[in-house]
Amino acid sequence: MDRRNPVTFALVAAGVVASGCAQPLPPPAPPPVPTPPGSLYYEENLQPPARPRIEILDLEDRVAPDRRHIVTSGTLVNRGNRATSELTVKVTGLNDRGQPVVSAYAQPATQYLPPGGGTTTFTATLENHPDVVRYHVEAIAR
């Protein structure tokens, strides 16, 4: 390069200055994330647990012929999706404050109730207590 020629010198100097002011290139894009193989991930269809669901219907209480006892009877319906293998029914006589006064376990006609509407009846005999104003019936199925 000839330093004596001012035009050449000016062009070379301008090129050096211009190259120093140039915008840097953007960084390269990151590589795409590989997708996992389809066989590793799947959604499992979970079924709700099978269990009986007992409803108590048609409750009736009447005074026994001896007048010393009350006979309480009703119907049990299994609305669940599993059969019962054991049924327990407890009838409790409550006073006007909701406190238990007398109670007895009932005998269901059968321990097995098929799912989806199987029915049976129960009967319990309790002492005829003058403080009893209402009855509470509880059924437990296994």
N, C-alpha and C positions, 0 to 999 in steps of 0.2 A: 504494500500500500504506500501510496505516495503521500507524505505528510505535508508536502509543500502545496499540494492542490487543495484549496479550502473547500471546494464543492465536494470532493470525495470524502474529506474529513468530516464535513457536516452530515453527509448521508450515513456514514458509518456510525457517527456519534448518535444520530437520531435513531438508528436501528437498535443500538445497544440500549438506549433509554426506553424505547418502545417495548423491547422484549422484557425489560424489568417490570413494566407496568401491566403486563398481560395478566388476565384472570387465570387462576390455577384451574385445572380440570377437576370436575367433581369426582369424589371417590366412587369406585365401582359399586354397583348394587350388590347387597349380600346374596349369596346363593339361596335358591328357594328351599324351604323346609320340606324334607321328604315326607310324604304321607305314609302312615303306618300301613302295613298289609291289612286287608279287610278281615282276615281270619282271626286276628288277635282281639278285635273289639266287636261285641255284639250285645244287644239288649235282651235280657232274660225276661220272659213273661211270668211274673210271680202271681200265683193264685192266693186268694185270702185263705186264712186257716179255716179248716172245717170245724164247726162247732154247733151244738144244738142251741136253739133259742126257744125257750118255753114261754107260752102265754097261758094265763089262767082265765078261764071263761065260765059263765053260767054259775056263779057262786050262789049258794042257797044255804040258809041256816034255819033249822026248825027245832022245836022242842020235842025231845024224845017222849015216848008214851009214859015213862016213869017220872017225868017232870023234873028230874034231878040233873039231866044232861041236855046238851045242845048237840045236834048232829049237823055238821057242816060238810057240804059236798060241792063238787065243781068238776070242770073239764080242763084237762091239760092238752095243749096243742103244740107240737114241735114245728116251729116255722124256720128252723135252722137248716144247715146243709150237712149235718152229721146225725146219725141215729144216737139215741141214748142207750146206755147200758145199765144205768142206775139212776133212779129218781127218788128224791127225798122231798116231802111236802110237810111243812110245819104251819099249823094254824094257831094264832095267838089272839086271845080276847083282850081288848084294850079298854081302859076306863075313859072318862070324859077328858082327861088330861093327856091321853095318848100313852099311858104307862101300861105295861103288860100286867094282867091279872091272872089269867090261866092260859095254858098252851098244851098242845098235843100234836104228835106226829100222825099224819094221815097215811093210809095204806093205798097207794095207787093200784088200779086193777092190773097193771102190767109195768114192768121196769123198762121194757123196750118200746121206744117210739121211733118209727122210721122218720127220716127227714122229709121236709116239704109238706107238712100237714098231718102227720100221724097224730092220733088222739087217744086219750084214755081218761078215765074218771078217777076221782079219789073221794074218800070219806074219812072224816075225823070226828071223834066224839069227845066233847069237852064238858067240864062241870058247868052247870047252869048257875053262874055267879051273878048276883044282882047288880054289881058295879060295871059289868061289861056293857058297853054301848055300841061297839063295832068290832069287826074281826079283821086281822091282817093275815094274809096267806102268802107264804114264800115257798117257791119251788126251786130246787137245785138239781141240775142234771149233770151227769158225767158220762 
